[in-house]
Amino acid sequence: MLNAQASWHTKTTEEVFTLLKSSEKGLSSAEAEKRLREIGSNELEEARKRPIWQLYLDQFKDFMILVLLAAAVISGMIGETKDSIAIIVIVLLNAVIGFIQEYRAERAMESLKGMAAPMATVERDGNVSVLPSAQLVPGDVVLLETGMVAPADMQLIEAHHLKIEEAALTGESIPVEKVVVPLSDEEIPLGDRLNVAYKGTIVTYGRGKGLVVNTGMKTEIGRIAGLIQEEQEVKTPLQKRLAAFGMRLAIAALAICAIVFVVGVMRGESPTIMLLTAVSLAVAAIPEALPAVVTISLALGARKMVQKKALIRKLPAVETLGSVTYICSDKTGTLTMNRMAAQKVYCNGQLETIRTAQKEPLGGKELFFQAMGLNNDATFNSDGQATGDPTEIALLEAAQGAGFSKGILGREFPRIAEIPFDSDRKCMTTFHAGPDGGVFSITKGGVEVLLGKAAGFLLLEGARKLDKEEITQVSAKMAGEGLRVLAFGVRDWAALPEHLDPQSVESDLHLLGLVGLMDPPREEVEDAVAQCKSAGIIPVMITGDHPITASTIATRLGITGDGNKVMTGSRLQRLPMKEFVERVNRIRVYARVAPEQKLKIVKALQSSGEFVAMTGDGVNDAPALKRADIGVAMGVTGTDVAKEASHMILLDDNFATIVRAIREGRKIYDNIRKFIKYTMTSNSGEIWTIFLAPFLGLPIPLLPIHILWINLVTDGLPGLALAAEPEEKGLMTRPPRPPRESIFAHGLGVHIIWVGLLMGLVSIATQGWAYFGGNTHWQTMVFTVLCLSQMGHVMAIRSERDSLFSQGVLSNRPLLLAVLLTFGLQLATIYVPFLQGIFKTQPLSMVELALCLAVSTIVFWAVEMEKAYRRRS
């Protein structure tokens, strides 16, 4: 027997019967059972799953999570139980979210298995019987009828008007008409293998018979299942950055802890107090609210994206969208409308574009549009929706748009006979009663076919001799624009012919004209593509459609310019990976691609350092969706398999929705960076204050309780409110973040150091002035200045460039409320007697409080000056 990779489509029926040792009567039951034992059942195999408990424990492997757990233990040891509990709750919440996402991701194989046909109609021992499809083996003969799901990969041995929808494998929704003849090209794309029926595809019309050639994991859908199981999801940019950030932070915290302890003891401070201070400071250096802020930011973003028709399945994907450098998009349904429409007509010697929502008949073309409506099997249902073959629907809608209702046409010119379409004749003829008691026939089919049957060309002024060369040139021009071209011809009869013989009836026609059909681009996509380009994101089209059609759509949408070459699947198959990686950045359109080639494209782009968003709806897309940095599945036309493998689902199947999601992703990353800027600068300020004081002859300015208060309340509430910050101006005119860019890039690290140092100097200056002036409230003043300086800082960093005064204080109301609440809580620690005992504070006089308020604004004005300098430069 041949292996799974054999070129079955190039074999004749007799050759396949010989190779598989079978016949038209099928296998004997004994032989089938023998093969079943040897080959195995016709089912998809699943790789060994991780147990649920292991899935959950794996969530605690992240280095940042381990650092936080260590901080929780230390907090508990020094008596700060509330802080310890808060950290543990945050860590557990993140673990639960991560567990749910991974559990859902592992369901892709279950969805794939659900596509299999449970039963199959099989010929064995010369008899027809219905068997579980799992029992099928190579050599079985299977009967196919409308509505059935192909139970295995089969070489067709009979096809009677057989049409099969292969969208799950190829991404193209139009059913493919099948034939029995062998094909010559061994490397022909999957969608062009017209003599093969693939497991999981659906019979939409006609009937046929197939000889099973591959089962189980050796089928096309089985190969895809193998790819899904092999591919590992890549970490998101945020996950990579936070892991690196956590490691550096842990090292820094230990170093700070050691230095502060040693310096304090050398100055004669109590070792116990210094140990508590050093440990408190080390805990304070770790922003335990960071996982909560990240989760809240991503959850808020996910909620907003649902309103914009994008459903996020895996929260980290929200932020990853902001790093995307390439969007690899399917054509059908995402860039286009996913429905055929008449685009151009050639009639009366003129080639014209059909206007959208045509209300009046085009001058002199009434008969042509009537023919579109009459020679048509599509219908409108009670809801006004057209049903039927996509091509027929397009012609019906064109006739309706031109003012010709099928219902009215049917009453005026009732259909009295027909010769149905078949793949040998490649045309269809209907007969209608004429207004004068006569009969006329309308024939519709391919241009070359009708040119061979036509005697003349019907113009507005009457019939004239047919110029075949002229019609051929017009047809070639239309086809060159990616249009599928059909011709219509008409013939008058005195009465309905007695014998409806196609050869005699479909002759001496008068050509009415040509119509060009296409799945047209979505109107909003052209603008979305332009936005991508201005944002430094490169859109790429990947389709199973023909190269000419793909190139035409890509040019119309601005994805590629005239003259850009299309990479075909067969060319890509022959291209070595190393050479492809060198060329991948120059290719914008791929046509006639196979499942593993989508995966090859994603891997090549990732090898070039790009961050890739890949869209898909079919089973064939699942491996690439899983591998991509952002896998985007279609919510309307997408299979469950594609959805389970994806990170995000488009509820409207619209490319423009991806661009809106990228905008949201960029905003979220900006806000996470703002939180890190805020909390790490605050921590830096605390560290500088405690670290520098002893060198200036001052006592330790803050107690451990002060540090933990600032860390939990001052950092926490305003930091969380930064998640609600509106987007920055020019968000979609800047290039994507380089995937390997540090979280401290663009001056964030420098800002943390210099603003933290300024915060520390302001606090120490306040301490020095009060301490050396004999003011016993010096520690409460330092505590207050440090707290309020951080409030000024959080208001100033709402934008990287714009002043707070141009933004408006009320443009982020949650943050304003958080700042006011924190200010109130800080005053409570000073003036509420019960809290004074806990925080070791003294009530400040109005003069002292006013001084603290005034000094605390220094940080705010310094950051505003930094932004003003940035705007000018």
N, C-alpha and C positions, 0 to 999 in steps of 0.2 A: 504493500500500500504506500501511496505517496505521503509525504509529511505535510504538516499544516501550512508550510510556506510554498507548496507546489502551486504552479500557475494553472489552476483549474479552468480559468476562463479562456485559456487558449486551446483547450482540448475539445474534441468533438464528443458527442454523446456516446458514440461507440467506444472511443478511447477511454472515457471515464468508466463506463460499464466494465471494460476489460481490466483496467487498473484496480478497480474496487471489487472485482469478481462478483458482479451483481448482474441483474437483468431488469427488464421493464416490469416483471412480476415481483420484483423485490427479492429480499433474502428469505431463506427458510427460517423458521422459529429457532431451530437448533443452531444454525450458523449465527443468528443474531445474538443468542445467549452466549455463545462462545466468544464473539467479538466484545460483548459487554464485559465479560470477565477479563479479557486481555486489555481493553482500552480504558474501561471505567465508564461511569455514568455521564450522561450529557448534562452536567451541572457545573456551576462556577465554584471553584474552591476558594476558601478564605484562609488567609495567613493566620497564624496563632495570635489571638488577641491578648492584650495585657489585662490582667484581672482588675476589677473596679477599684480594689484597695490600693493597687500599685499606681493606677491612674491618679488617685487622690494624693498619695505620698510624693509622687513625682513633682507635684506643684510646689514642694518645699525645697527643691534643689537649687532654685535661683539664688545667686550670691547675695543680692540685696535683701531677700527674705531671711536668709541666715543671719545677716548683720542685724536686722530688726529683732529677730528672736533673741540674739545675744543681748541687745539693748533692753529687751523686756525682762530677761533674767537679772541683769544688773540693776534695773529699776526696782525690781522686787527685793533684791538683796539690800538695797539702801533704804528700804521702807516706803518707796513711792509706788504703792500698790495700784492706785488709779491709773498712773501712767503705764504701768506694766500691763494692766488689763486692756487699756485702750489700744496698745500696740498689738497685743495678741488677737483682739477682735478684728483689727484691720487685716492682719496676716491671714486669719481664717477666712475672712470674706473674699480676699483675693484668691485663695486656694479653691474655694467653692466655685467662683466664676471660671477660673482656669479649667477645673475639672469638668464642668458642664460643657464648655466649648470643645474640649478634646473628646468627650464622650459622644457628642453630636457628630464630630468629624469622622469618627470611626464607623458611622452608619452608612457610608457611601456604598460599601459592598452589599449591604442588605438591600438597598434601593436597586442596585444593579441586578441582583438575583430576582427581584420582584418583577423585572421586565420579561422574564422567561415565560414562554407559553406552557401552561400546566399540562395540556394534552395535545396529542398530534394524531392526524388521520394517516395511517400507514398501510402500505400494501405488503403483506407477508404471506408466503405460501400461496400466492395467487389470490388471496382474499383481502378485502379492505376491513380494517379494524381500528378502533380508537384506543391509543395507548398513552401512558404518561410519557411526556417528552424526554424525561430523564433516561428512558430505556432505549432511546434512539442510538444507532451506531452507524458509522460510515458504510454505505451500500444500501441503506434503507431507502425506499421510494415513498415520498410524502406527498399527499394531495393538498393543494393550496386553494382557498376560496376567499372571496371578499370578506373582510373583517378578521381574518385569521392573523396570528402572529407567527412569523417563521420560527420554527422550533430549533433549527440548526443551520449551519452554512450549507447551502445546496447548489449544485449545478442544475440549472433548469433543463428538463427534457421535454416539457410541453408548456406552451404559453398562449392562452387564448384571451387577447385584449388585457393581458395581465399588467397591472400597475402596482408598484410597491413604494410606500413612503419610507425613505431611508434617512429622514431628518436626524434621528437619534445617532446615526453614524457619520453622516456627511455634513449635517447642519443645513441642508437645503430642503425646504418644506414641500416643494412641488414633487408629486409622485413620479417615479421613473417608470417608463414603459419598458417591459422586459421582452427579450428575444431568446431564441434557442441557439442561434448560430455562434460558432467559436469566434473569439477575437484574436487579432494577430499580435498586438502589443503586450509583451509580458509585464511591462512597468506601467500599464494604464492605471490611472487613479481609481480608487474604490468606487466613486460615484459614476464612473463610466463603464463599469463591468456589468453590462446589461444582461448577461446570461447567468448571473449568480444572484441568489436570494440569501440574505444574511440573517443570522439568528437575532431575534429581537425587533426586526423591521415588520411593518404592517402592510398587509394586502388591502389596497383601497378599491380595486376594481378588477373584474375578470376572474379567471381561474387558471390553474396550471398544476404541473407536477415537478418535483425536484428530487434529485438524487443526493442524499446526504454525503458530504465529503469531509466535513470536520464537525466535531462535537466538543462540548465542554470548554476547557481552557484553550483549546486549539482553534476555536472560532474567533472571528474578528472581535466580538464583544468579550471573549475570554482573554484575548491578548490585552485589551484595554483594562480588564480587571487586574491582570498581572502588573500593568504599568502603574495603576492606582496604588497597589500594595507596595510596589518598589519605591515609589517616590516619597520622599520625606518633605514635610513642610519646612520652609526656611524661617529663621527667626526674623521678627520685624525689626526695623531700625531702632525703634524705641526700646525693645527688649535688649538689643545689643548695647545700646548706649547706657541704659540703666544698669546693666550688669557691670560694665566698665566703671561707671560712676560709683556703684556700691563698693567695688573692690578698692578703689582709690580712697574712698571716704573712710572705710574701715581702717586702712593703714594710717591715714591722717589722724583719726580719732585716737588710736593707740599712742601715736607719737605725741599728740597734745596732752593726753592723760599723763604720760611719763614726764614730760617737760614741766608741766604745771606743778605736779607733785614734788619733783626734785627741787625746783626753784623755791617753792613755798617752804619746804622743810629747811632748806639752806638759810632762809631768812628768819627761821626760828618759829614759824607757825606750828600749830599742833598737827602732828602727823595724821591723826584721825580726821580733823577738819579738812586738811589738805587732800586726803584720800577721797572723802565725800565730795569735795569741790571738783577734784580732777575727774572722778567718775561721772559726776553730774554734767560736767562740761563735755566729756566724751559722748555721753548720751545725747546731750543737746546738739552736738555736731551732726548727729544723724537725723535727717528730716523724716521722722516716722510718719508724718502726714502725707509724704510723697506718694505711696501706693494708693492712698485714699483719694488724693487729688487727681492722680492719673485715672483711676477707675471712674470717679465722678465726671471728669472731663470727657472721657470716652463715652460714658453712658449718656451724658447730655447731648453729645454730638450724635450718637446713634439715634436718640429720640428725634432730634431735628432732621436727621437724614430720612427717617421713615416718612416724615411730612413732605420730604422732597422726592419720594418714591424710591428710596434706597434702603433696603433692610440689611442691617449689619448682623452677621451670624457670629463673628469672632471679634470681640471688642478691640484688640490691638490693631485690627485692620483700619479702624477709623483714623488713627494717627499715621499709619503706613501710607495712606493715600497722599499725604503731604509730601512724601519722598518720591513718588512715581515719576519716572523719566520717560517711560514708553507706555502707551496704551495700545495693546494688540487687540483689535476688535473684529468680531464676525461682521460680515456684510449684511446678510439677510436678517431683517427684523430689528437690528441694532442701529445700523447706519441707514437702512432702508425701511420701507413701510411693511414689509413682509406680505405684500399682496401685489399681484400684477395689475398694471394699469396701462391703457392705451396712451402712448406718448406722441406719436406722429402718424399722419395718414398721407398717402399719395393717391390723389383722385383728380380727374379732369386735367391731368398733366402737371399738377402742382403738388409739391411736398410741403406740408404745413404741420405746425405743432398744434396739438389739441389743447385748447385753453382749459384751465381748471374750472370745474363746476359749470361746464358749457350748458347754457339755458336755451339757446336758439340754434337751429340747424345751421351748419356751415354751408355757405352759399354753394348750391349745385351739388351737394354731397348727400342729399336726402336719401336716395336709393341705397347708397353705400352703408349709411348708418342703419337703415331699415334692415338690410341684409345681416348686419351684426346682431340685431335683435331677433331676427327670425330663425337664422341658422344657428341656434343656440339652445343648449339643454340646461343652462343655469336658470334659477328662479329666485324670486324674492319671497321670503317667508312673511308671516303675519307681523313681525317686528320691523319689517323693512330691510332686513339683512339678506344679502345675496348668498345663495348656497349653490354648490356645485364645483366643477373643475375650476382651478384658479384662472386659467386662460379664458374659459367661457365667461366667468364672472367679470373679468376685465372688459371683454367685448360688450357684455350686457350693460355694464355701467357706462361705457362710452356711448352706447345707443340711447340709454336713459338720459345721460347728460346732454345729448343733442336734441332731446325733446321727444324721443320715441319710446313710449311705454310698451313693454313686452305684452302686457295684457291686452292693450288696444290693438297692437299689431296682430296678435293672435286671433282676435275677433274679425279684423278686416281681411287678413290673409291666413286663414286656418291651415295648419300643417295637415296634409292628407297622406303623406308617405315619407319614408326616409331610407337612406343607405348609411348605416352607422360608420363612424371612423374605425379604421383598422391600420395596423402598423405597416402592412404591405402597400396599401394604396396611398397612405398618408394624407387622406382627405375625408370629408364628410359632406353628404348631400341631403338637402331637405326639399320636399315638394309642397307647394302652396297653391290654394285656389286663388285665381286672379279676380280682379273686380269685374271683368267683362265675360266671365264664365270660362275663361281659359285656365291654364295651369302654368306656373313658372317654377323652375328649380334654382336653388342657390347652392353653390359648391364652395367649401372653405378648405384650405390646406396650405402646404408649403408652396413657396413661390415657384420653384423649379417644377414641381408637380403640376401646378395649374398652367404654367406656360406651355407645357406639353399637351394640355387639353384645350387650350383657348384658340379661337379663330380670330378674335377681334378685341378691341378695347372700347368700352362704352364711355363716351364723353357727354358733356351737357348738351352739345349740339347734335349728338347721335353717335352711331358706331363708326369706328375707323379701323383700318388695318393695324394689326398688332405689331409693334416694334419691340421684339424680344430683347434686343441689345439694350435699348433704353430702359426697359423694365428691370433687366438684370443689373444695370449700373445703379439704378435707384435703390434696388434691394441690397446691393453690396454696400452702398453708402449708409443705409439704415442699420445694417448688421454691424458695420464698422463703428457705429455709435453705441454698440452693446444692446441693440434692440432685437427681440425675437420677431421675425417678419412673417406675416401670414397674408395670403391673397384670397380675394373673393371673386367668384365668377357667377354669371346668371345665364339662364337659357329659357326661352319661351316654348311652350308645348300647346298643341290644340287640345290634348287630353292627357290624362295620366298614362304613361307607357304601361303596356300589359306586363312586360318583363323588365324588372328593375335590375338589369345587368349593368354593373358599374362601367365596364369597358365601353358600352355603346351610349349609356345615359350621360356619363361624365365626359362628354366631348362636344366640340363646336360651341364652347362657352364664350361669352363676352366678359372680359375682365372688367370688374368694377373699380378695383384699386387695391392698394396694399395698406396694411396697418402694422405699426411697430409697437411692440409691447415690452414693458420693463417693470421690474420691482423698483419704484422710484425712491430716491433719497428722502429721508425725513427733512422737513423744512428747517427745523431748528438745529440740525446737525452741522450744517455749514458754519454757523456762528460758533458752535461748540468747538469745532476743529480749529477755527481761528483763535479762540480763547486758549486752547491747548498750546498752540504755537507761540502766542505771546507770553505764556507762562513757562516756556522752555520745555514743554512736553511734546514728544514726537508721536503722532498717531500713525498706526500701521494697520492696514486691512489684511485679514487672513480669511480666505473663503474657499469653499469647495466648488464655487461657480467657475465659469469659463474665464480665461485671461482677458478677453476683449471686454466682457461685461464688467469685470472687476476694475479694469483700468479706466473705463468710462465713468463709473460711479466715483472712483477715487479722485479723478480729475475734477469732476463736478463739485465735489465736496472740499477740494483744496488739499486733500491728503498728499497728492503728488502732482507734479506739473506735467505738461506735455513732453513726451519723449522719454520719460522715466520707464525703465523696463520692469516687467512683472516677472517675479520668480515663480516658476511653476513647481508643483510637487515632484514631478519626474526629474526636473533639473536639481532640485534640492536633495532628492534621494541619492543622486550620484556625487554630490559635493561632499568632500571629506570635512569632518567637524572643524578641524584646524583652519582650513581655508574659509569655511562658512563664518567662523567667529571673526575673521579679518574683514569680511564683507557685510556682515549683518547690519551694521550701522548705516549702510547706504541703501538698504532695501525698504520700500514703503508699502509694497503690495505683493501678497502671495496668493496664488490661485491653484485650485485643484490639489489641495494638500490632504495628506492622510493623518490619522490620529497621532502617530508617533512623531510626525513632522512638526506639529504644533508644539510638542514637548521639546523638540530639537531647537526650535526658534527661541523658546523661553530660556533654555539652558545657554544658548549662544549669547543672548543679550545679557544674561546674568554674568556670564564669563567675561563680558566686556565692561563689567562694573555698573550695569544699568539696573534700575528698579522697575519691574515689569508688572503692569496690570493686564490680565488676559481675560477676555470675555468668552462666554461659551454657553450653549444650551443643550448640546447633545451628549450622549454617552462618550463619544469620541473626544470630547473636550475635557473630561474629568481629570485625566492625569496631568494635563497642562494647567488646569485650574488649581489643582493641589500644589503643584510645584511653583507656580507664579507667586510673586510677593503679594499680589492681590488677585485672587480668583473671583471673577464677577460672573454670576449665573443669571440667566434670564428667568424672571418670575412668571411670565405669561406662557412662553413657549418652551421653557427649560424643562428637562427631565429631572426627576428626583435625584438621580445619580449626580448630575451636574450641580444641583443645589447643595447636596450634602458635601461635595468636594470643595465648594466655594467658600470665600470669606464674606462675600457681600452678594445680595440678590437685588436685581433691578426689578421693581414692581411694575414698571411700564416698558421694559425692554428697550430703553432709549439711551443712546450714546451720550446725549446731553446731560442725562442724570449722573453719569460717571464724572463729568466735569464739575457739576454742582457738588458732588461728594468730595472731590479733590479739594475744592475751595474750603469746605468744612474741615477736612483733614489738616490743611495748612493752618487754619485758625486754631485748631485744637493743639497742634504742636507748639505754636507760638505761645499759647496760654500755659502749657506745661513748662516751657522754658522760662516764662515770667514767674511761675511759682518757684522754680529752682533758683532763679535770680534773687527773688525775695527772701526765701527761707535760708539760702546759703549765705546771703549777705548779712541777714540777721544773726545767724550762727557765727559768722566771721566777726561781727561787731562784738558779740559776747566774748569770743575767744580773745580778741585784741584787748578788750577791757580788763579781763582777769589776768592775761599774760603780761601786759605792760605795767600794770599798777605797781607790782613789787619792785620793778627796776627804777621806778620814779619815787621810791620811798613811801609809797602809800600802802595801807592795809588792803587785803582782798576785798574788792568793792561789792561783791554780790555773794549772798548765801546760796547753798544748793537749792533751797525752795524757790528763790527768785529765778534761778536759771530754768528750772523745770516749769514754772509758771509761764515765763516768756515763751518757752519752747512749745508748750501745749496750747495756750490760749492766744498769745500774740501772734505766733506763727500760724496757728491752725485756722482760726475763723477767717481772717482776711485772705489767707492763702487759698482756702477752698473757694472763696468768692471770686478769685481770679479766673476760675473755670468759666464764669459767665461773661468774661470780657468780650466785647464785639470785635470783629475782624479789623486788622490794620488796613490803612489805605494802600492801594497798589498791590494787594495780596496776590492777584493773578497776573501781575506783570513782571514778577521776579522769577528767576530760574528755580528749579527744584533744589532742595538741599542735597548736596552730595551724600550718597548713602553711607560713606565712611566718615562723614563729618562728625567731630566731637560735639557733645552737648554744650560744651563751653566755648564753641566757636563764636565769631563775630563780636569779640570783646566781652563776652559774658564772664569769663574767668577773671579778666582784669577788673571788671566792674565789681565783682564780689570782693576782691582784695582791697581796692582803693576806697570803695564806699564803706565796707566793713571797718577798715582802718579809720576813716573819718568818723564813723559812728562811735568807735572805741575812744578816739581822741576827744570827741565832744563829751562823752560820758566821764572820762578821766579828768578833763578840765573842770567839769562841774564838781567832781569829787574833790579835786585839789583845792578849788576856790572855797568850798564849804568846810573841808577838813582842816585846812591850815587857817581858816578864819574862825575856827572854834565852834562851827555849827554842828550840833549833835544829830541833825537830820540828814547828814551827808549821804548815808547809805540809801535812804528812801528816795532822795533826789536823784542819785545815780540810777536806781531801779526805774524811776518814772521817766527820766530822760531817755534811757535806752529803749523802753517800751514805746514811748511816743515818737521817737526818731524812726522806729520801724513803721509806725502808722504813716508818717510823712513819706517814707520811702515807698511803701506799697502804692500810694496814690500817684507818685511820680513815675513809677515804672509801668503804668498801664499801657504805654505805647513806647516803642523803641525810638521814635523820632518826634511825634507830635506832643505839644505842650498839653498839660492837663486842662489849661484854660480854653484851648481850642476844642478839646474833646468834650468838655462839659462834665461837671462833677456828677450829674444825674444819669450819665450814659451807662453807668454800671451800678444800678441801685443796690444789688446784693452786696457789692463791695463797700459802698458807702455805709450801709446798715451795719456791716461787720466791723468797720472801723469805729463807728459810733458806739457799738456795743462793747468792743474791746476797751475803748476809752472809758466807758462807764464802769466796766469791771475793774480797770486799773485804779480808778478813783475809789472804788469800793474797798480795795485792799489797803488804801491809805486812810480812809475816813470811817469805815465800819469797825467799831471796837472789837467785835468777835474775830474779824479777819486780821486785825492788827497783831493779835497774839499769834496767829498762825504764820503770818508773813514777816513778823518782826519789824513792822513799819511804825512810823510816827506820823501824826497828822501834820501836813505842811501848811504854812501860813499862805495867805493869798499872794503875797510878794514872792515867796519861794515857788509856789505853783506857777505863777505867771512867768518867772524866770525859767522854770523847766519847760514850759510851753514854748517860749521864745527860742531857747537854745535847741529844742527838738526840731525846729523848722530848718536848721542849717542843712541837714541832709537832703531835705526836699528841694531847697533852692540849688544845692550843688548838682543834683541829678537833672534838674530843669536846665541848668547852664550846660551840662554835658550834652543834652538833647539839642539845645539851641546851636551848639558848636557843630554837632552832627548834621543838622539841617543846612547850615551854611556851607559846610564842606562837601 
